[in-house]
């Protein structure tokens, strides 16, 4: 309410009660075509698209008039605007009963739709009677008038059976006219309008009323309402026809069952307003979109028949949602949509207290348009696809877009608010300067760290260290699972031929290599996700995404007839795990001070890398037993007469992925000001040392991840008599441990010198592998690969120890205008960017190394050509390291020998900081 404008409790109750009752009747009229439209469709022989247009036309009118009705309510008062709206709709509804063709019905439907505009009138009218802290509950209670849709579904079928659809239209029109007259006689002017009229104060101009509509935020609210209200109206209209067509029930049963959705999507709106007042509208919107996404996914899945070609014949099963689960699911969907409707309108009077009519009218307009557009889309999509559940597929996509836009906007708000006042985040953080913090303290999002100062010793000791370590300890198992899923094909492909998959050696190496290709590519994009989505949400989503390849592999490997293209797609999807590393490291780096950043990132990366070894150790064991029983599927018969449950290679990770995802969501935090500009980091693409270090790091980490992917299949191909999967996990295990335990070598002797000798020794390792392949010595072959894995771990630490020193040398030379402190900050920023970019480029080794083995064997029958290629590559890395960095006169020669101090005090080196 405006300053000095008050209303007594009895006036508030009268206004709310009358408005809610009037809106209920309006809504019953507005959705009348949900029932009478079924008989009209049969009578006129309409197709689904024509039917969708007919039932959507009233929704169009009721939506388009909402903006002006809201403005007129602010100007002239709801006591006069509401009755006039109802009388105009009642007249058109009565005339509908005399329409005898499709086009006259469309014309009458336009006028009937004015009843839907009553919502904008009621919002503007009711909000004037209540203070800010009670408006959420009041508007939520008013919104319960949506139950009018259920009234129509309960009563109209019986009336239509008795006196026809024309009788329904006449009865509904008469009731609406009576309510209009009663409202005018019993209602009072709202306090703000009454005070303005008494003081002779003119109403705000139309231009002033429309001023807020230029804000993007208003249109974002409108998209939310397009789903929570528009989709509600669309489903309220569509569900009776849907259940009659899909489940074969009659119109009375369909109307009553559809009414359960309308009831849940209406009655709980008041509860949604109370929750929004207590916990904040934002949390309610997250719950609404999250649960709706799950429900709509379940509703979208069409009835499908599956046939598995089993050992003793075909095994068939079907997936479909029966009528009872369908009704329960749409009831749950309606419940959360009702909460969302209240939450959207909780925002409006808080953000725009003097423009409730205009803003509420526009939001209601767009939401109402959803009720018009979506039934037409449902009909068109149904006609085009022939799939009943296609309507829910449309809504699933709509919710996904709304959730993504909302979260991105909130992250931007939180970042901006943290710069205004780092001590607290109010419910609407972009209005931090205007809101009373105590009013919204209860709604403060506890998972967002508005104040984060890890460099402050007091803050770190009292608060920061505990939170940072918790996020690190949750991140490590999530990253370990990511590496396990990323490299799982390295083991699966070695077993595929044994269970009946007749793929060539080159095809198998393609499957082992493709996760490396997609994982490296995903890393480039994942590097920028944390500042956009927040570390907590992105860790949850990126970890949960691993369920897709895990389930996919589990199902695909059970049938030898599975097309090869399916395996190629699943191999590419395993790249989700490879991409996770970039976002995980970016997220953890924000939590720790410079002095501890290197160790924290080394733990995250090193223990995360262990996922490769854990996978290569566990999968060969888990596939030998039916640990999941009937849920996991039957065993596959091997060529040797044994049994394997190869599907366990995918299924075994599912419970851990689910647990880790939940742990990330409930246990991790977002940092409000954790943001980074791509434009600021893009300068590294102009630095030649960025590209040189990409080359060198591909030689270390690229070799680690590439050998991890290719070694099991190479060993199986070269030593078929050995159960190689019992031993190959040792290589990644040694490589992961050596990277975390040998950083001190680079600290003592210098990263460039250590890197040079790493490549020299890796060249010797390649010679050793070639020698033992020719000698057919399994233990020599395995020993030389373990030796090379060890050297890659040492090189991972040494190459990244080089980067900060290089950039502290280069930045003062390239940017001489910078002061020493600014040059140090620039060097650190560029060093961090180079670390991320080189880790992405080096990950392509997971593709090129297995593919090189496969191509060499396909072309020559031997991997020797690939090994000679690796030898030449390592030689080029050693030569580059010596010539550019370690020789006398090289960039790091004097620094690493203590003859020249580094240009600035160095923070803790990034030991093992990238993978």
Number of C-alpha atoms within 10 A of each C-alpha: 19 14 6 8 17 18 16 11 11 9 17 18 16 16 26 24 16 20 27 23 18 27 30 25 27 33 26 25 31 32 31 27 26 27 27 22 19 18 16 20 17 11 10 12 11 15 13 19 17 16 24 25 20 27 28 32 28 30 33 25 24 30 31 21 23 29 24 19 28 33 27 21 25 26 19 16 23 30 23 18 21 26 24 18 22 30 22 19 29 30 18 20 32 21 20 23 18 14 15 11 11 15 11 14 19 19 17 22 27 21 21 32 33 31 32 31 33 31 32 32 32 28 28 28 29 24 25 27 27 25 16 16 16 18 27 34 24 26 28 32 24 31 28 25 24 29 28 26 30 28 22 28 32 21 15 27 21 15 17 18 13 11 10 16 23 19 18 26 25 18 16 21 27 15 14 27 21 14 20 23 14 14 21 18 11 11 18 16 20 26 22 21 21 15 16 14 15 9 9 9 10 9 15 13 10 13 8 12 20 16 12 17 15 9 9 10 14 19 16 16 23 24 24 27 29 28 26 30 29 28 27 29 30 29 25 25 28 26 19 25 24 18 22 17 13 11 12 12 17 13 20 20 17 23 29 19 24 28 24 22 26 29 22 24 33 31 22 24 34 23 20 30 32 26 20 30 22 16 17 25 26 23 17 22 24 15 15 24 25 15 16 25 20 14 19 22 15 18 21 20 17 16 13 9 10 11 11 14 14 14 12 6 9 10 11 11 9 9 11 14 15 10 14 9 12 15 17 14 20 24 22 18 24 29 25 25 30 31 30 32 33 36 32 27 26 28 22 21 23 16 18 15 16 19 23 26 32 29 32 28 28 27 29 31 31 26 27 35 26 28 31 28 20 27 30 24 19 25 22 19 20 17 15 10 10 11 14 21 21 23 24 21 19 16 20 21 13 17 22 15 13 18 18 13 14 20 17 14 16 20 23 20 18 26 21 18 24 23 13 16 15 17 13 20 28 25 24 23 24 19 16 20 12 10 16 12 18 10 11 18 15 15 21 19 18 11 15 20 20 23 18 22 15 21 13 11 13 11 14 18 11 10 14 21 17 12 17 21 15 13 22 24 15 19 27 25 19 31 30 26 26 31 29 27 29 34 31 27 30 28 26 25 21 21 20 17 17 18 23 17 16 13 13 12 19 19 18 24 28 23 25 36 30 28 32 34 20 24 30 29 19 21 25 19 13 23 23 17 19 24 24 17 20 24 27 24 20 23 28 22 15 22 26 21 20 28 22 15 26 25 19 21 25 20 18 19 23 22 16 17 13 14 10 15 9 13 19 17 15 22 29 21 23 31 27 31 30 31 27 29 32 27 26 27 25 21 27 20 22 19 25 24 21 17 14 16 21 21 20 25 27 23 20 30 26 27 20 24 28 25 27 30 23 18 25 31 19 17 22 20 14 18 21 15 14 19 14 14 10 8 9 18 16 18 21 22 15 15 11 8 10 12 18 21 23 30 27 29 26 26 23 21 20 20 11 16 23 17 13 24 24 15 18 24 18 13 16 23 22 26 24 26 23 22 16 13 9 11 7 12 16 13 12 18 13 9 16 9 17 21 17 15 25 20 20 27 31 26 28 31 31 29 27 30 31 27 24 31 33 27 26 25 29 22 21 16 17 17 16 11 9 13 12 22 23 15 15 22 23 22 25 29 24 20 29 29 18 22 31 24 16 20 25 15 14 24 18 11 14 23 28 28 23 24 32 24 16 26 27 17 17 27 21 16 22 21 15 18 21 17 15 17 18 11 11 13 15 16 11 16 22 20 18 22 23 21 19 29 31 24 26 30 29 31 33 34 34 33 30 30 25 26 25 25 24 18 25 23 20 18 21 19 12 12 12 11 10 15 11 13 10 14 24 22 15 20 23 20 17 24 24 20 20 27 23 22 22 24 26 30 21 26 28 25 28 32 27 21 29 32 25 22 25 27 21 18 20 15 11 10 11 17 21 18 17 18 20 15 14 19 20 12 18 27 17 16 25 24 16 17 25 20 14 17 22 25 15 12 11 14 18 25 20 17 17 23 14 11 9 11 11 17 17 14 9 14 14 16 24 27 29 31 28 27 32
